[in-house]
Amino acid sequence: MAFELNRRSFLATGTAGAALIGLPGTLRAQESTPKVGGSLRIGHSGGATSDTLDPATFAAGPVVTAMLAICNNLMEIDEEGQAIPELAQSFEPSADAKTWTATLRPDAVFSNGQKLRAADVIASYNHHRGEETKSGAKDLLKQIAEMRADGDGTVVFELTGPNADFPFVAADYHLVIQPDQGDGTIDWANPVGTGGYVLEDHEPGVRLNLRRRDDYWKADRAWFEDVELRTINDPTARQNALVTGEVDAINGVDTKTVHLLSRRPGIQLIETVSSSHFPMPMMCDTAPFDDNNVRMALKHAINREELVEKVLRGHGAVGNDQPIGPAYRFHDPDLEQRVYDPDRARHYLKEAGQENLKVTLHTSNAPHSGGVDMAILFKEHAAAAGIEIDVRREPEDGYWSNVWLKKPFCQSYWNGRPTADWMFTMVYAAGAEWNESRWTNERFNELLLQARAELDQGKRAEMYAEIQRIVRDDSGEIIPMFGNFIDGANDKVAHGKVAPNRFLDGWKCVERWWAA
């Protein structure tokens, strides 16, 4: 059974999506009518002097936001968190979801005047494949067994196995489409794209300047005449730049100071329910965490509501020890919420023969700015259950190389991924490189493969509901809370409903926002 993947078919599946917080300026900004004109200056985190324009090296900084304005993907994530066609006019699966056929838009043209062709898609994808590539999308594209052009307007993807979520892969920010140079390669150093902007200047770690195209194929996008993305990594400096008018918008407003920013006249906060979460992985192959009774005791010994209130300042939601929160399409709202219960924790400790449990939690503010505060609060919560937690603060420098994936009980952070399958496969599947709790569960791994291949959305929802329960009750992950994405802008900036998958409207603010 093949189908055309379009906005209507995906919206029918439903999702929690994103929500704008009704703070000063937000509703007024939504009511503004889009029009061409004006400038946008963004204060952006994540820039570095080592930045390049190579999509294989993209991380999460201003280069990504710029390149998503210069280029397009086959698919994009919309304001509902769904994958919808962008350069692909349609994206159709075979009956077994193992073959996907992308029909390209005939009106998409690169900024050099060249028409989009199948060869451009293949060259752009092959840039991330092969033994020599260092691309962050290399593992993601290992599922492609073969790509082939069917004329200039169609690309066929043969996968190694069924994947009903392959359209979300095509929306990954690494996989922007650039022209084939005639030899199967792209000239990433001089980016040419089908997007609404062209690059005028790039000073790595400092700024990027973009200029609007007059011939963009999307008639309802790309409104600003020019855009400047400035690297401002320090959150306090970013906020000051917004308040003083040096920039018009910033990403990543610090929850510790968001209440101060919300009181400023002429400032709007743009907040979305997100998939970001703050796990504390316990290695399931290391004592005492190899006993699920110990894991369950610790999961019941944490006060999630207090963490959301004190660490996130209310800008988030309680977690349920599994990563598929309300921002996900297949989130199960009927899964019973785990609560703080010291007596229940003591029960599990008794079952484990660990009534005097002592564990060391390795912490830092490297995973997130409230990491140490979160660990100290957990220590206090667990004491009521008779659990002694030694909070060991580790240096922020080198935390990800020296502590994460090495210490048996530590803190982590995930922005989440576009789909439940993607998140589970990357962090929870047996043998996954980033399976940070070294957990394995036969039923989980069986269901994961079945759900990936299933095109019936109702059946998939049932499978993912069971998967979420298994992870909550058996895995080595304590997930006490989900965070919101919080951006800020002045009253010169207008926008509609924003996407929940990343900061700054899924990093697409340059294309989607306009001058008020």
Buried (B, 14 or more C-beta within 10 A) or exposed (E): EEEEBEEEEBBEBEBBBBBBBEBBBBEEBEEBEBEEEBEBBBBBBBBBEEBBBBBBBBEBBBBBBBBBBBBBBBBBBBBBBBBBBBBBBBBBBBEEBBBBBBBBBEEBBBBEEEBBBBBBBBBBBBBBBEEEBEBBBBBBBEBBEEBEBEEBBBBBBEBEEBBBBBBBBBBBBBBBBBBBEEEEEBEBEEBBBBBBBBBEEBEBBBBBBBBBBEEBBBEEBBBBBBBBBBBBBEBEEBBBBBBEEBBBBBBBBBBBEBEEBBEBEEBBBBBBBBBBBBBBBBBBEBEBBBBBBBBBBBBBBBBBEBBBEBBBBEBBBBBBBBBBBBBBBBBBEEBEEBEBBBEBBBBBBEBBEBEEBEBBBBBBBBBBBBBBBBBBBBBEBBEBBBBEBEBBBBEEEEBBEBBBBEBBBBBBBBBBBBBBBBBBBBBBBEEBEBBBBBBBBEEBBEBBBBBBBBBEBEEBBBBBBBBBBBBBBBBBBBBBBBBBBBBBBBBBBBBBBBBBBBBBBBBBBBBBBBBB
